[in-house]
Amino acid sequence: MTLLEIFPSLRSGMPSPRLATSVWPCETHYDDLGRITVAGVALADIADQYGTPTYVLDETEVRRRCQAYRKHFPDAEIIYAAKALMTKSMARWVTEEGLSVDVCSAGELAIALAAGVDPERIVLHGSGKPFAELEAAVAAGVGRIVLDSLTEVTLLSALATRPQKVLLRLSPDIDVHGHPAVKTGVLDQKFGFPIGSAQAAEAVERILRQPTLRLVGFHCHLGSQISNPDYYGEGVRRMVAEMARVHREHGHLMTELDLGGGHAVAYRCGDPEMNLPELADIVEDALDAACARHHFPRPHIAMEPGRAIAARAGVTLYRVMTIKHIEGGRTFVIVDGGMNDNPRVALYGARYDAVVANRHPTGAHMTATVAGRYCEAGDILAHDVSLPADLRPGEVLAIPCTGAYHHSLASSYNGVGRPPIVAVHEGRCQQILRRETPADLLSRDLG
Ligand code: LLP
């Protein structure tokens, strides 16, 4: 037992303890009652007010991450990848911090426009953009469209009525050794054109022939959860060589190089994450060397972090429904959410921490598997986590680092609607997206 546990009154005279800032928002503490607070709001109060499961999102943490990118990459364009988490508030916060926005569907585009994002600062992505989405993007006047196939070159040149800036997506043949589902830099995958291939050359020629299309640069996206910055240095070298080749062969000078996203975050304490100052140095050095080698003027660098902006700002709250000690097996803590609000465990084998949020954990601990409420054995949220041995139904569990690819990947499996998002900021909370109800589900069902 610690002194604090014997004399809880000592706590008020001490600075409140913090939870690890590598996985929790910076302003995460225990309050005098031993409850976890984020941005000054007790998570247990949010659970009481809005129900569970609920995504909590710390506005200051989102802004802080944007500011870190702006600080370490002062000359680069930072484009928030909206697929990580897109709401009007999110779009507003990131653009107020000077970021542009990458959207990959008409839906994300509509949210960005509704939030008042300047269309010129929007980039459209997608490996199979439907005609109507290209049409919507052109009508909205989006700044750049990243072309992914020859079909899109044809469609867009037919659609564009005024000069449309485009980038061409190339796969640079870099294997970042990630999960196969999120490996995008290798040649044999569905995105873009293999670097140096005949198809890539044909795409460049076709775009250059179109009077309405302005090829301003190349794009690549190496993959997800990349913590080794050297891969980006290699990306810069290969892409600049290709830009220089187009310059030599066509006399066409491209000025933008978009290196995509994929910067790793720590999901659990001790996980590796991308070091931004190191990444900045490596990209800078690679750019200097490649441009000197190919006598090519320095392109303007863009990066598209999604996870690294949103992940750590998010905490998901669940209520414990029941606890099962399986004889000769594991202890399952079953909560009222699961794979619907976090499919990342089932999809990618992701690992999370889970912490009791309504009281400071004291006394004995148990090792447990946090499982969801859905009708699948694979519906697990966290493996082998340490929780209080006296945990009871009704208590609140918090899983940190759930701001990116949680709400955006959520489903309404088993007829359970998606959770709300409650934003916290300077001691106040506000629901920015409401819970999906059975009435919402029924409203789509036309009978
Ligand atoms: N740019 C492009 C073109 C992308 O395809 C992506 C992610 C990003 C940027 C942002 O990547 P980030 O910085 O967020 O890693 N559902 C998976 C992640 C899929 C990422 C797809 N593309 C997950 O939950 O891990």
Boltz pocket constraint, residues with backbone or C-beta under 6 A from the ligand:
constraints:
  - pocket:
      binder: B
      contacts: [[A, 81], [A, 83], [A, 84], [A, 102], [A, 125], [A, 182], [A, 221], [A, 223], [A, 224], [A, 225], [A, 260], [A, 261], [A, 262], [A, 263], [A, 304], [A, 305], [A, 306], [A, 307], [A, 308], [A, 344], [A, 348], [A, 404], [A, 405], [A, 409]]
      max_distance: 6.0
